């Protein structure tokens, strides 16, 4: 049965509250997480080579991989237990409190909106580069990308993520095809890693360059935590969320390693740190028109899949704020036919378009990273509070992540390093964003919180937490 048919079959009676549909499985969770992130293999991560050299890009690839593995493990436990739209926002609301929840929701909305903007800019710039037509600008491509994907999200989550599964798989296949086409088992035939990464240029700026490279190495995996945003629309949260998230993380670790190996073996680190299209340029260097064609479409599809997932996630975080009266309840409306948070989708559409016209790719990526790292820092604290308030055995968990509190400690330390790296490159933007969050926190505390129905925001049937 199609999603439209399902929705029509479940049209609520007059006065009945309309809810989101539970129609997603593990494959959709995988498609949402990997779909958002995979564009980071096609662009973004390579700017870490500009900060510290090709070897720094590899070192940070694995350390940031540890950061995101910790994120995936922590998210899988808390979200499979708090299975509500908004993901980390719902976690913060139940574990920490309203002010933290409000801020976390804003982190999510800004991270996904600016990631969506980056994706649209990438599509536009690539189309302009390949067409080589004088006077052609990216603006029309940016508008078409964002508007069409917003319409797709408006029409339903099942259709949206089915599309994401297909285009994400195709984009991922393009990376694998490039990898095997350049004969990775025979260094020196096509790949020239020993010539391009030498002891003299491996770390051109020393170990401080490795620290600085953390800023853009985040782009290898940024957005995998987005799997939690669909928690309320998953048929079996305790099964689908952990399986889909961890499978997505494994997929991305493999893709990141392949991407670095091929690009560092074909492109000098100076150029690698400058280009917006590292995999596409690597395909062009091989001289194969077929590989160039495949990686062109792989880049486009990865950006479209990412923007598609970002619209889904940002809208659900904004919808959750409206449903709990943290923002006007107008935003909490669910479409009676398509069962999507359509007002939140439409509200965020012009905001994304505005940023796409005024920001460049580097700025959009940086703002997305900043909001993402603020959110990850919260998660390291949140899981410790969650385990302390509700120890194992006190409530039913869908999944229990191992080795606690090691993942939380690793996540916090790596976030601290990343904040320092961002300060080195974009200190003014970091300070401006912190000031912004302080101002909106004051607004929420002194004005907006009076409209919140405090008893309604806590939906989990848990016992009183330890120590209360």
C-alpha positions in Angstrom: 0.0 0.0 0.0 1.4 3.5 -0.9 2.0 6.1 1.8 -0.8 8.2 0.4 -3.2 5.3 0.6 -2.1 4.5 4.1 -2.7 8.1 5.2 -6.1 8.2 3.5 -7.1 4.9 5.2 -6.2 6.5 8.5 -7.9 9.8 8.2 -8.8 10.8 11.8 -12.3 11.6 12.9 -13.2 15.2 13.6 -11.6 16.4 16.8 -9.2 13.5 16.9 -5.5 14.5 17.3 -3.5 13.8 14.1 -0.2 12.0 14.7 2.8 11.1 12.6 2.7 7.7 10.8 4.8 4.8 12.0 5.9 3.5 8.6 9.8 3.3 8.7 12.1 0.3 9.1 15.9 -0.1 9.6 16.6 0.5 5.9 14.9 3.9 6.1 16.9 4.8 9.2 20.1 3.9 7.3 19.0 5.9 4.3 18.3 8.9 6.5 21.6 8.8 8.3 23.9 7.9 5.5 21.9 10.0 3.0 22.6 13.2 5.1 26.3 12.4 5.7 27.5 10.9 2.4 27.9 14.3 0.7 30.7 14.8 3.2 32.8 12.3 1.3 32.2 14.3 -1.9 33.1 17.7 -0.5 34.0 19.3 2.8 36.3 16.8 4.5 39.1 17.7 2.0 39.4 21.2 3.5 41.1 19.5 6.5 44.0 18.9 4.1 44.3 22.6 3.7 44.5 23.0 7.4 47.1 20.3 8.1 48.0 18.3 5.0 46.9 15.0 3.5 48.1 12.9 6.5 46.3 15.2 8.9 43.1 14.6 6.9 43.6 10.8 7.5 44.5 11.1 11.2 41.5 13.2 11.9 39.3 10.9 9.8 39.8 8.1 12.3 39.7 10.3 15.5 36.5 12.0 14.3 35.3 8.5 13.5 35.7 7.6 17.2 33.7 10.8 18.0 30.8 9.8 15.8 30.9 6.1 16.8 30.4 7.4 20.4 27.6 9.6 19.1 25.9 6.7 17.3 26.2 4.4 20.4 24.8 7.0 22.8 22.1 8.0 20.5 21.0 4.4 19.9 20.5 3.9 23.6 18.7 7.1 24.5 16.6 7.5 21.4 15.4 3.8 21.4 14.2 4.6 25.0 12.8 8.1 24.2 11.3 7.4 20.8 9.8 10.8 20.0 10.2 13.2 17.1 12.9 15.7 17.7 15.6 13.2 18.6 18.1 14.8 20.9 15.6 17.5 21.7 13.3 14.9 23.2 16.2 13.4 25.1 17.2 16.8 26.6 13.6 17.6 27.6 13.3 14.4 29.7 16.8 14.2 31.1 18.2 17.7 31.5 15.3 20.2 31.4 13.4 22.7 29.2 16.1 25.3 28.6 18.6 22.7 27.5 16.0 21.1 25.3 15.2 24.5 23.6 18.8 25.0 22.8 19.4 21.5 21.5 16.4 21.9 19.2 18.0 25.1 17.8 21.3 23.3 17.4 19.5 20.7 15.3 17.6 23.1 13.2 20.7 25.3 12.4 23.0 22.3 11.8 20.5 20.7 9.3 19.4 23.9 7.7 23.0 25.0 7.0 23.9 21.5 5.9 21.0 21.7 3.5 22.3 25.1 2.2 25.7 23.6 1.7 24.2 20.8 -0.3 22.3 23.1 -2.6 25.3 25.3 -3.1 27.4 22.3 -4.0 24.8 21.2 -6.7 24.7 24.7 -8.1 28.5 25.2 -8.2 29.0 21.7 -9.8 26.4 22.4 -12.5 28.0 25.7 -13.3 31.5 24.2 -13.4 30.6 21.3 -15.7 28.4 23.4 -18.0 31.2 26.0 -18.5 28.6 28.4 -19.8 29.5 32.1 -19.5 27.1 34.1 -17.3 25.5 31.0 -15.8 25.1 31.2 -12.0 24.2 28.7 -9.4 21.1 30.4 -8.1 18.5 28.7 -10.2 19.9 25.2 -9.4 19.9 26.1 -5.7 16.3 27.2 -5.7 15.1 24.1 -7.7 17.0 21.7 -5.4 15.6 23.2 -2.2 12.0 23.7 -3.4 11.6 20.3 -5.0 13.0 18.5 -2.0 10.7 20.6 0.3 7.7 19.5 -1.8 8.8 15.8 -1.6 9.1 16.1 2.2 5.7 17.8 2.3 4.1 14.8 0.5 5.3 12.2 3.1 8.1 10.7 5.0 7.9 7.1 3.5 8.2 8.4 -0.1 10.9 10.8 1.0 13.1 8.1 2.6 12.4 5.5 -0.1 13.8 8.1 -2.6 16.7 8.7 -0.2 17.5 5.0 0.0 17.8 4.7 -3.8 19.9 7.8 -4.5 22.1 7.2 -1.4 22.9 3.7 -2.6 23.7 5.0 -6.1 26.0 7.7 -4.7 27.8 5.2 -2.5 28.2 2.9 -5.5 30.0 5.6 -7.4 32.7 5.8 -4.7 33.1 2.0 -4.8 33.3 2.0 -8.6 36.0 4.7 -8.5 37.9 2.8 -5.9 38.1 -0.4 -7.9 38.6 1.4 -11.2 42.0 2.9 -10.1 43.5 -0.5 -9.2 44.0 0.2 -5.5 45.9 -3.1 -5.1 48.7 -1.8 -7.4 50.1 1.5 -6.0 52.1 3.3 -8.7 50.0 2.1 -11.7 47.3 4.8 -11.3 47.6 5.9 -7.7 50.7 7.8 -6.6 50.3 8.0 -2.8 54.1 7.6 -2.2 54.8 10.5 -4.5 52.0 12.8 -3.3 52.3 12.1 0.5 56.0 12.2 1.4 57.8 12.6 4.8 58.5 16.2 3.8 54.9 17.3 3.1 52.8 14.8 5.1 52.3 17.3 7.9 53.3 20.6 6.5 52.1 22.6 9.6 53.1 20.0 12.2 50.8 18.7 14.9 49.0 22.0 15.3 47.8 21.4 11.7 46.3 18.1 12.8 44.4 19.9 15.5 43.2 22.5 13.1 42.1 19.8 10.7 39.5 18.6 13.2 37.2 21.4 12.1 36.5 20.0 8.6 37.1 16.4 9.4 33.7 16.6 11.1 32.3 16.7 7.6 33.2 13.0 7.1 30.3 12.0 9.3 28.3 15.1 10.2 24.6 14.3 10.4 24.6 10.6 11.3 22.8 11.5 14.5 19.9 12.6 12.2 18.6 9.1 12.4 17.0 9.9 15.7 14.7 12.6 14.2 12.4 10.0 12.7 12.1 8.0 16.0 8.4 8.7 16.2 7.8 7.4 12.7 9.7 4.1 13.1 7.7 0.9 13.5 10.1 -0.7 16.0 12.4 1.9 17.6 14.3 -0.6 19.8 15.3 -2.6 16.7 15.3 -0.1 13.8 17.2 2.8 15.4 20.2 0.9 16.7 20.5 -1.3 13.6 20.0 1.5 11.2 22.3 4.0 13.0 25.2 1.6 13.6 25.0 0.1 10.1 25.1 3.7 8.8 28.2 4.4 10.8 30.0 1.3 9.5 29.1 2.3 6.0 30.5 5.8 6.5 33.8 4.6 8.0 34.4 2.5 5.0 33.5 5.3 2.6 35.7 7.8 4.4 38.7 5.5 4.3 38.2 4.8 0.6 37.7 8.4 -0.2 40.9 9.6 1.5 43.0 6.8 -0.1 41.8 7.6 -3.6 41.9 11.3 -3.4 45.3 11.6 -1.6 46.7 9.2 -4.2 45.6 11.3 -7.2 45.5 14.9 -6.0 48.4 17.0 -4.4 47.5 18.1 -0.9 47.5 21.8 -1.8 44.8 21.2 -4.5 43.0 18.7 -2.4 42.5 21.3 0.3 41.2 23.8 -2.1 38.8 22.1 -4.5 35.0 21.8 -3.8 34.8 18.5 -5.7 37.6 16.1 -4.6 36.1 12.9 -5.8 34.9 14.4 -9.1 38.3 15.9 -9.7 40.0 12.6 -8.8 37.8 10.9 -11.5 38.8 13.6 -14.0 42.5 13.0 -13.2 42.2 9.4 -14.3 41.3 10.6 -17.8 38.3 8.3 -18.0 35.1 10.0 -19.3 33.1 7.1 -17.8 34.4 7.7 -14.3 34.0 11.4 -14.7 30.3 10.9 -15.6 29.7 8.5 -12.8 31.3 10.7 -10.1 29.5 13.8 -11.5 26.2 12.1 -10.8 27.5 10.6 -7.6 28.3 14.1 -6.3 24.9 15.4 -7.4 22.9 12.5 -5.9 24.9 12.7 -2.6 24.1 16.4 -2.2 20.4 15.8 -3.1 20.1 12.9 -0.6 21.7 15.0 2.1 19.5 18.0 1.5 16.5 15.7 1.5 17.3 14.2 4.8 18.2 17.6 6.3 14.7 19.1 5.4 13.2 16.0 7.1 15.2 16.4 10.3 15.1 20.2 10.7 11.3 20.2 10.2 10.8 17.6 12.9 12.9 19.4 15.4 10.9 22.7 14.7 7.6 20.7 14.8 8.6 19.3 18.3 9.2 22.8 19.6 5.7 23.9 18.5 4.0 20.8 19.9 5.5 21.5 23.4 4.7 25.2 23.1 8.3 26.2 23.2 7.4 28.0 20.0 3.8 28.9 18.8 1.6 25.8 18.4 1.0 26.8 14.8 4.2 24.9 13.9 2.9 21.7 15.4 0.3 21.1 12.7 0.3 17.7 11.0 -1.1 17.4 7.5 -4.4 15.6 7.6 -3.6 13.6 4.4 0.2 13.2 4.2 0.8 13.2 8.0 3.9 15.4 7.8 4.8 18.5 9.8 4.0 20.6 6.8 3.9 24.1 8.4 7.4 23.5 9.8 8.6 22.4 6.4 7.2 25.5 4.7 8.4 27.9 7.4 12.0 26.7 7.1 12.0 26.8 3.3 12.6 30.6 2.8 15.2 30.6 5.6 17.2 28.0 3.8 16.8 29.9 0.5 18.0 33.1 2.1 21.1 31.6 3.6 21.9 29.8 0.2 22.0 33.3 -1.5 24.1 35.1 1.1 26.6 32.4 2.3 29.4 30.6 0.5 30.2 26.9 0.9 32.9 27.4 3.6 30.7 29.6 5.7 27.7 27.3 5.4 29.8 24.2 6.4 31.3 26.0 9.3 27.9 27.1 10.8 26.6 23.6 10.4 29.7 22.2 12.1 29.4 24.7 15.0 25.8 23.7 15.8 26.6 20.1 15.4 29.5 20.1 17.9 27.5 22.0 20.4 24.9 19.3 20.2 27.5 16.5 20.6 28.9 18.2 23.7 25.4 18.1 25.2 25.1 14.4 24.3 28.2 13.4 26.3 26.7 15.1 29.4 23.2 13.8 28.7 24.1 10.1 28.7 25.9 10.4 32.0 22.9 12.1 33.6 20.6 9.6 32.0 22.5 6.6 33.4 22.7 8.3 36.9 19.0 9.2 37.0 17.7 5.9 35.6 20.3 3.2 36.2 20.2 0.0 34.2 17.2 -2.1 35.3 15.1 0.8 36.4 13.4 1.4 33.1 13.1 -0.6 29.8 15.7 0.3 27.3 15.5 -0.6 23.6 19.3 -0.8 23.4 22.1 -0.5 25.9 25.4 0.7 24.6 28.6 -0.9 26.0 31.7 0.5 27.8 29.9 3.3 29.6 31.2 6.0 30.4 34.2 5.6 27.9 32.2 6.7 24.9 30.9 9.8 26.8 34.4 10.8 27.9 35.9 10.3 24.4 33.0 12.3 22.9 33.5 15.2 25.3 37.3 15.4 24.8 37.1 15.2 21.0 34.4 17.9 21.0 36.8 20.1 23.1 39.6 19.6 20.6 37.1 20.4 17.7 36.0 23.7 19.4 39.7 24.7 19.7 40.2 23.9 16.0 37.1 26.0 15.0 38.5 28.8 17.1 41.8 28.7 15.2 40.1 29.1 11.9 36.7 30.8 12.5 37.0 32.3 16.0 34.6 35.3 15.3 31.9 33.0 14.0 32.2 30.7 17.0 31.9 33.7 19.4 29.0 35.1 17.4 27.1 31.8 17.5 27.6 31.4 21.3 26.3 35.0 21.8 23.3 34.2 19.7 22.5 31.1 21.7 22.9 33.0 25.0 20.4 35.7 23.7 17.8 33.2 22.6 18.2 31.3 25.9 17.4 34.5 27.8 14.4 35.1 25.5 13.1 31.6 26.2 13.6 31.8 30.0 12.1 35.2 30.6 9.4 35.3 27.9 8.5 32.1 26.1 8.5 29.6 28.9 5.4 31.1 30.4 3.4 29.5 27.6 4.7 26.0 28.1 2.4 23.5 29.8 4.9 21.9 32.1 3.1 18.7 32.8 2.4 18.0 29.1 6.0 18.0 27.9 7.1 14.8 29.7 5.6 11.9 27.9 7.6 8.9 29.2 6.0 6.7 31.9 9.2 6.5 33.9 9.6 6.3 37.7 11.0 9.2 39.7 14.7 9.6 38.9 17.3 8.5 41.4 18.0 11.2 44.0 14.7 13.1 43.6 
